């Protein structure tokens, strides 16, 4: 009996590397295996990961065109050209725009910015925006978190006498825009060793290069910006964009969370205040579920300009006013989101075969373009299928695509390109534009594409178990050691262990708001542990007092009410084999 339908994948242990790491780094075999499971298989890499520091950043000048971009920006500053930063309306683009604005401001350089309106202009560079920038005297555009596919727009900018510096991390196409410089670590001839930076991560590399150039030009040390304090913005965009928290992103998240906790930026302090996290250390969960949704709310329902103003203002009163506004917008977003999700579920029940279909492709004129991306992600979590939700407006529809690990969304959409007006994105997330009268044909063909790629087992959620352990292995020292691998997130998930054939002691109970959570004690003959299962109280009727089960869990230390207690956070449970 499998109480929660997941495939359990036990990652194979590597005893030889385990022993090497344990001896060389003075860590437990369990922590050593966690490092191995994250693709770390040499001592130097393991040491840098568990003891990561700001000195582990790579030289930004290894990026292709970095020197060209820096020289062009310095020339624009010296000749007092009007510089425009062109960003995206999500958290990555907003933080990237804000970071570059703040850095230039600290160097006494005033730059303007332009972020398109999601519902009116859509993603990326658009010709009307370029014309507006030209009318305002702009002669240099620096794109952040967008631009890599803007071939025609870049040509048009060149013809208007505007130079383009493109900084982006999205999927490269066969052709590149004819920009003055392109900073994208994924370019084939780019020597930069870390390829998974976000848009704001790439901008961080750009300002590091600019800072070094200003220093070489003789700018005194006390006039050069302290870039460490800006890691708060870099980590916000990195975590929000669900980037893999490995390599440089791991360093960014680790030190960036510390900077968010102690930030002096008026906007971030105000945002922390309205979310109630201003009196404690900020976590990845805080960023993903409290801070970033409010920053995103600006671009989802209206104009992302308010979020940039929040992150760049020095005025405490203005910051608090904007933070409260964004908090209000986020509440509106949640209501709209819930309404759309209800309609999507209804359409799924009426139009889809949950058993047979490999993909869910739905459309409606009632769906808010700025919110359906979140809904699509929730549908993937609920149904575990490729999901495309299309918001129809007039003759055209636009919408997000979200997917599961076994399917490459961008490649799947590429196979459907002749049915689409436009598309872009990467493996797990993409977006498309389509003519309204092509939606049905696209839906049928995309179903065929996914059916060709995905097997039955690919459509069952898989949990990757790091190691099988005894309950007695779990203690405070081990958990504190494991925390050195954090912060945890994409590609560096919280450790997941399995203890087999444990016995439930006493009757499990429901706890928490609306009795949504489950609590029980288990023992394996040598140790007794408390297990907490969040939002799984429906399993109470499935778990028997005295029953023998295998449990998958993450160990944690609960400090609630100043009482320190070791608990096991339940991920899955099944009858013992």
N, C-alpha and C positions, 0 to 999 in steps of 0.2 A: 504494500500500500504506500503510494507516494502522495503525501498530504498536500504538498505544494508542487505543481508540475514543473520541475526544472530538470535539466540534465546535469548531473554532477560530474565534473571533469577533474580528476585528481592529477595535479601536475607532478610529473616524475621528478623524484629527488636526484640530485647529483652529489653523492657522498664525497667524491674527491675534491670538488671545488668547495663544498661545505667545510671540509676539514681545513683547507687552505685559508679560507676567509676567517674561520674561527680562530686559528692560530695567529694569522697575520694582523687581524684587526681587533683581537681580544673580544669577540662577540660570540653569542650562542650559535649552535648549529641551526636553530630555528630562524634567527635573524639572517644568518648567512643564506639560507634557502630562500628567504623573501627577496634578497638582493638578486639571487640567480633567477628567480621567477620574473623579475622585471627586466630581464635581458642583460644583466650585468655579470660578466663572466671573467673579468680580469681584476687583479688586486688593485691596480692604480685607479681604475674606474670605480670600484667598490669603495675605496678609501675616500675618493672625491665626493661620492654620493652621500655617504653616511656622515662625512665631516665637511660638507659643501661650504664654500666661502665665496665671497665676492671676487676673490682672486682667480676663481675658476672660469670667469667669463673669457670667451675667445676675443681675439683682436678684431674689432669691427671692420678694419680696413681689408680684411680678407674677403669681404663682400664685393662682388662685382659692381662696378660703377660708384662705389662709395666715394672715392677720391674725386670723381667728376661732379657728383652731387654736392659735396662739400665746397668745392672750388666755385661752383655756380652760385651757391647760396651766399658765400662770402662776397662774391662779386656783386650780387644784388644788394647786399647790406651796404657795401662801400659806395655804391652808386645810387643808393636810396631808391631802389626800385620798389614797387608795391608787390609784396609777396602775399599770395593767397594759399591757405591750407584747405584742401578739399577732402573732407572725411566722410565716413559712413555713419548711419544713424543708430547703429547698435553700440553696446558698451565698448567693444574693441575700438571702433572708429571714434567714438566720443572721447575716450581716454587718450587715444593717439593724438587727436586734434588738440586736446587740452594740454597734453604734455609738450607738444611743440610750441604752442602759444606761450606757455609759462617759461620755457627755456629761452625763447627769443626775447620775451619781456625782461627776463633777468639780465640779458645782454643788451638791454636798452634798444631793442629792435621791435617796432610795432608791426605786427602782421595781422591780416584779416583772415577770416575763415568762412567756408561755405559748406553746409551740410544739406543735402537734398531732402525734401519732404517725402516720406515713405509713400503716402497714398497718391500724391500728385506727380512726383518725379520718378519714384522707384529707385532701385539700387544703382550706385555707381555714377560715373561721370556722364553728364548729358549736355547736349549742344547748347540748349538755352542757358544753362548755368555758365558755360564757358563764355557765351556772349555777354552775360551780365557782368562777369568778372572783367572782361575787356572794357566794357563801358565804364567801369569803376577805376580803370587805369592799371589793372593788373598786368604784369609782364612775366611773372613766374608763378606757376601753380605747382604745389607739392601735394600729391595725393597721398592719403594715408588709409590703409585698409581697403583700398579699391584702386581701379584703374588698369589692371593688368590685361583686361580684354577690351579696353576702350580705344580701338584702333582708329575708327573714323573720327571720334571726338578729338583724339590727339592730333590727327592730321589737320583738322579744322583749327585747333589752337595754334598749331605751327603757322598756318596760313594767316592767322590774325596777329602774328608776331609774339606769341606767348610761348615760352619754353616750359616743358613739362618734366618734372621729376616724379617718377612713379615709385611709391613704396607700397608693396602689397605682399600677401602671402597666400592668396587664393590660387586655385588650379590654373596652371599655365595652359594656354591654347597653342596651336601649331604656329601661329603668327604673334609677334610682339608689336605693341604700339611703337610708332617712330618717335619715342620720347628722347629728350636730351640725356636722361639717365634713368635706368631701371634698377631699383634695389629690391631684389627678390631672391632669397637664398635657394629657391628651388631651380633656378636657371642652371642648365647643364654645365656651363662654363664658370659657375660661381664656386669658389674654393672654400666658402664658409662651411665649417664642419657640421653645424647644427641646423637642420632644415625645418624645424617645427616651431619657429617663432611666430607669434601672432602679429597683427598689424602694429599694435602698440610696442611689442617687443622689438620690431624692426626700427620704429621711430626712436626707441631708446638707444639703439646702436648708432643711429644717425646723430643724435645729440651728443653721444660720447665722442664721436669723431669730430663734431664741430667744436666741442669743448677743448679737445686736444689741439685743434688747429688754432683756436683763440689763444691758448697757452703758448704755442710756438710763435705766435705773432707778438708776444710780449705782454699780453693782458695779465695784470697782477693776480696772484692766487686768490686774494680776498675778493676779487670781483668775478671770479669764476663760480658758476652755480654748483651747489652740492647735489650731485645726481642721485646719491643714495636716498635722499628724502623723497625723490620722485618715484621710487619703486612702489609706493602706494598705488599710484595710477597704473603702473605697468602690471602689477599683480592683479588689479581689478579686471583689466581687459583680458589678461591671460587666462584667468580662472573662468570669467564669463564666457569666453569663446571655446570652452571645453577643450583647451589645448592639452596635449600630453604633459603631465607634470614630471618629466624626466629631463636630464641634461640641464640646459640653461633655464628652461621653464621651471624646473624644480628649485633652482637658486632664486629665481624671480619670486616665486610663490613664498618660499621660506622667509626671505628677508622683506618682501613686500608686505606680508601680513603683519610683521612687526612694525613696519612704518605706518600702516593703516591704524594700528592700535595707538600709536603715539603721534599721529599726524597733527600738523599745525595748519593744514589747509582748512580754511573756514567752511568750505562746502562739505568736505568729508566729515568734519566734526558735527556739522548740523545734521547731516544724513544719519550719522551714528546715533545722534540724540533722538531723532524721530523714530528710529527703529529699536531704541532701547538697548544698544550694545556699546554705549560710551564708557561703561565702567568695568570692562573686562577685555581680555585678549580676544582679538578677532580671529575667526577660523575660516576655513574654506567654505564651510556650510553657511556661515554668516554672509560671506561675499555672494555665494550663489543664490541664496534664498531670501536675503534681506536687503542688501545694498544694491546689487545689480538689477533686480527687477524694477526698482524705483528709478534708477538711471535710465533703464530701457524704456520705462513708461512714457518718457517725453517723446521719443521718436515713434513709439507704437501708436499713440493716440493723437499726436499733434506734431510739434516742432521740436527737434532735438536740440535746438539752440539753447533752451533753458538748462539742459544738462551740462552743456559746455560752460555756460555762465556760472553754474553752481560750482564746477570744479576749478574755475579760474578766478573767481571773485576773491577780493581781500576783505570785503565788507561783511561783517558778522550778521548784521540784520538782513541784508539781502540774501545771504546764504540760508538763513533759517526760513525766510519767506519762500525761497525756491524749493527747499527740502520739503516743506509742508505741502506745497503745490504738487510736487512729484509723488508724495505719499498719497495725496488725494487722487491723482491720476492713476496710481497703481491699484487703488481700490476699485476705481471704475473699470480698469482693465480686467480685474479678477471677475467682476460681474459679467462683463461681455464674454470673457473666456468661458465661464461656466455655462452661459446660454448657448454658445456655439458648440461646446462639447456635448450638450444634451441633444442638439440637432444632429450632430455627427453620429452619435450612437444610434439615433433613430434611423438615419439613412443606412447605417451599416446593417441593422437588423432587417431592413426592407430590401436592400439592393445587393448585399454582399453575401457570399458563402464563406463564413468564417472558417469552415473546415477545409475547403478546397483552394480558395483564393490565396495567392502569394502576395498580393498587393491590395491596398485600399486606395482607390482614386475617386474622390467625390468633389462635387462643386455646388455652389449656391451663390445667388446674388446678395444674400443676407449676411455674409461673413465679413467681419472687419479685417482688412488686409494687414493691419499692424498686430493682430492678435493670433491669427491662425497658425503661425509658426509654433507657438507654445502648445496649442491644441494638437497639432500634428505630432509633436514629441510625446504628448500624453497618450495619444492613440497608439503609437508604437509601443510604449510601455504596457498598455492594456491588452493589445491584440498581437503584438510581436510580428508585425508585417510592415513592408515598405508602405509608407503613407504619403499621399499627395492630396492636399486640400486646395481647391482652386476657388478664389473669390472672383465672381464674374461681374464685370461692369461694362455694360454696352456690348460691343462686338468682341471684347477680349476678356480673358481671365488671367489672373496672376496668382501664384501660390507657392508655398514651401513644399519641399520634399524632405522627408526624414526616413532614416533606415536602420537596419540591423547590421551587425558586424559582418555577416556572411555575404553581403551584397554591396557592390560599389555603385552608389547612386549616380555619380557623375558619368561613369561609363555606361550605366543603364540608360540614362537620358540621352547620351550621345547616340545610342542605337536608334533613338526615336527622333533624331534632330529634324527630319523632314516634316514631322507633324507639329513642330513647335516654332514659335516666332523667335524665342531666345531662351537660353538656359545657362546656368553656371553654378559653381559650388565645388564640393569635394565628396569624399567617400560617404560620409554619414549625413551630410546636410547639403541641400541644394535649393534652387529656386527656378521657376520657369514662367514664361509668358506664352499663351496659346490663344488661338482664335476660338471663340465660343463654339462654333460649329464643328470643330475638330476634337472636342473633348471626348466624345464617345469613342471615336476611332483610336484616339491616343490611349484611352483606358484599356481597350481590348488588346492593343499591341503591347502595352507595358505589362499587362498580365502575362502575355506569352514570353516576354523577355525575362521576367522574374521566374516564371515556371521553368525555363530552360536552365537557369543558374542554380536555383535553390532546391535542395533535397528536403524530404520530410523532416529530417532531424535538424536541418538548419533553422526551421521555423519553431523550434522548441527552445525557450530561453536556456542558456547554459551558465552555470556558475562554476568558476574556476577555483578549486580548493588548493590553497598553498601547500598544505601539509596535514597529515593525520597525526594527531598528538593525544597524549593522555591529559585528563583534567588536571592532574598534579603538575603538569608542565607550566600551567598558567599561574604566574605570580607577579607581584608588583615590579620586581626588578626586570623581568622579561618585557613587560608592557612598556616600561620607561625606556628600555633599550630599543624596542621596536619603534617608538615614537621618533627616534632619531632619523628614521627613514622618511618621515612625513615632511611637509604636509601631504596628505593623501588626496588623490583626485584621479582624473583620467589617466590611464596607463600606469598609474601608481596607486591602485586602489587600497583601501584598508585591508589588512591581512585577513584572510578567511581560512579558518581551521576546521577540521572535522574530528570529533571524538565519537568513536563507535561503541555501540552496545551499552549506552548509559541508561540507567533506570530512573524513571520519574518517581520522586518521593512525595507522597501526599497528592492532593488534588490541585491541578493548575487553577489559577484565578485570573479574573480580568481586573485591570486597574486603569487609572488615568481618566482623562476627559472622555465622557460617553462610553467608559469601559472599553476603549478601543484596543488596549494593549494586553499582553499576556505575561504572566509571571509564574515561574515554577522552579523547583529545586530538582537537580539531577545528581546522581552519584555513579561512580564506576567501581566501587569496592574499596577505593583508596582515598577518594576526595569527593566532597560535596560542593556544588557550585549553584549559584543563583542565575537563572536564565531569564532575560527580558526579551519579549518579541513585540516590536512596535507595529501597531495596526494589523495584528493577526489574531485578535481575540476570537474570530470565527473558527479558529482551530481547536478551541477548548473542547468541543464535542468529539473531536477526533483523537485526543490524547488521553490515554488511560492512566490512572493512578497505578503505579507498579509496572507500567508498560516499558518495553525495552526498545530504544530508538537510536538511530544515528543522527547527530545534530551537526549542522554547519553554522559557524558563528564567528564573530569578531570580539576579542576580549576588550574590555574597557574598564577604566577606573571612574566610578561615579562619586562625585564630590558634593552631591546634593545635601543641603542643610549642614555643611561642614562635617558630614559623616563620610569618611573615605571607605569605599567598598568596591571590591573587584566583582564585576558582572560579565556575563557572556551575552552579547547582543545577537539574538537568533536571526539567521538568514534563511535557513530551511531545515526541515525535519522529515525523516522518513522512518518507516519501520525497519528495525535492524535486520540485516541480511542473515 
